[in-house]
Amino acid sequence: MKTYDAVVIGAGAIGTSVAYHLSRDGMKVALLDHGDIAGGSSSHCDAVALICDKEPGIDTTMGQASIDLYKKYADQFDYDFEYDAKGCLYVCETEPEMVAAERYAVSQQANGYPLRMVDNKELCEMEPYIAKDLAGGLYTPPSGAVSVCPYKVCFAFTEEGKKLGLDVYTYCTINAVHLNPADHSVESVDTSYGTLRTKRIINCAGVWAPDIGKLAGVPIPIQPRKGMNLISEKVSKIVNHKLLEFGYMMSKFDDIKFKRNVSPLVEEYNVAFNLEYTKASNLLVGGYRGFRGFDIRSEVEAMKAISERAMRFYPCLKDIQCIRSYAGVRPYVSDHLPIVSDVDEVPGFYIAAGHEGDGICFSPITGLLMSQILAEKKTDFDISPLDYARFTAGKK
Amino acid sequence: MDNFSDDMIVCRCEEVTVADIKRAVKEGARDIVGVKRRVRAGMGLCQGRICEKLVQQILCAELGLKPDQVGSASARPPVRPVSFGELAEGVVE
């Protein structure tokens, strides 16, 4: 029977990072997935790590820490994950949005983040193809807004981990988790590759984390939330920054608060414009979020709504070809914070999941924090808001 | 398969060769989607219409699998390229 210091379940942006960071600490680690590396949410999402789509506080702290790590790993790793420090523009359609964006910028500036407002003129200089009638935007420089190729991040962490002795088991069915009958601590995992003995399991299975939790008797309140994007044919570089409409910030949360002048279709699908140019010369055009269970089929009405909204901000898209749509599910937690934590009830069972749309952004820092938790070191900053116990408090 | 040289282009849209696909298999790809994600075969303008069957053959030969075991790319609209303008204005039937 094989024995590991830690077994990481889920080979997406979170699991591969956790596996890499634990391996780097000298642990003997197994990385398990029911499919391929990056087969789930991490290959059905968009590609950015930003501080400017976060609430001030722990969200932004984690975002900045992760961006700094991406920069470092882009230099260190042999595997190219297409790191591109491109900066970000949150585009404001109207004056009231400018006012709200400025309020947000001021709150982030107070914490030392270099966000600033740009007016219509500067916006049009920064993005020559953008609609000319917009009020302005909120600019985040490259130090706080980078893009990476999400599935290549997973491959990079995996390949770098393998150099440090990481064992990878893909297309692996996980049948059971065995606990010590006396103290409920983790003892082993039964898989289609046999039983793996370990005292530590890290559940990084994202939207599937509740299934793994069930095997250890740990209920995990994560739901799948669908997101959808469109891809263009290859075009010349007509977009310089990551672009989003300021309303997108709100759509990440419960709904778009600003009453926008949009069609009923755009409203119905909660569509918010976002656009970026990839290293492969395609445009990613988004996006919409909704609750559809695990159904990740493309919705034609949503494609229409995304196209309509995108052309409002980028009129030249009208004659550019869309070659594909794609959709995936993000692991949604009702308080919009991931779970990065041990579990008091089951010693040796850890959770790093529930990052919703921030999984790519938070991937490096989540791996680092988890390695600090397992080493019983003090984490780089206070992560008590990410504790699993927030869901069990009051139930004991 | 014997006449597939390593430098033969398989995916014309993304210029992916036989050697690239073999490398993807070495890195752990076991199906069409796994190859696509690792080396971009099938990600271009034609969305794998030309190359998918070739990628399937190479995968089967490399891994000793049958065609139905290496799957196919997920079917996604649009069926063929359509402009964002047409998409936005089109009638959904």
Interface residues (C-beta under 8 A of the other chain):
Chain A: D36 I37 A38 G39 S43 Y151 F155 E159 V168 T170 Y171 L230 S232 E233 K234 A280 V285 S298 V300 E301 M303 K304 S307 E308 A310 M311 L317 K318 D319 I320 Q321 C322 I323 R324 S325 Y326
Chain B: E14 E27 G28 A29 R30 D31 V33 G34 R37 R38 R40 M43 G44 L45 Q47 S74 R76 P77 P78 P81 V82 S83 F84 G85 L87 A88 G90 V92
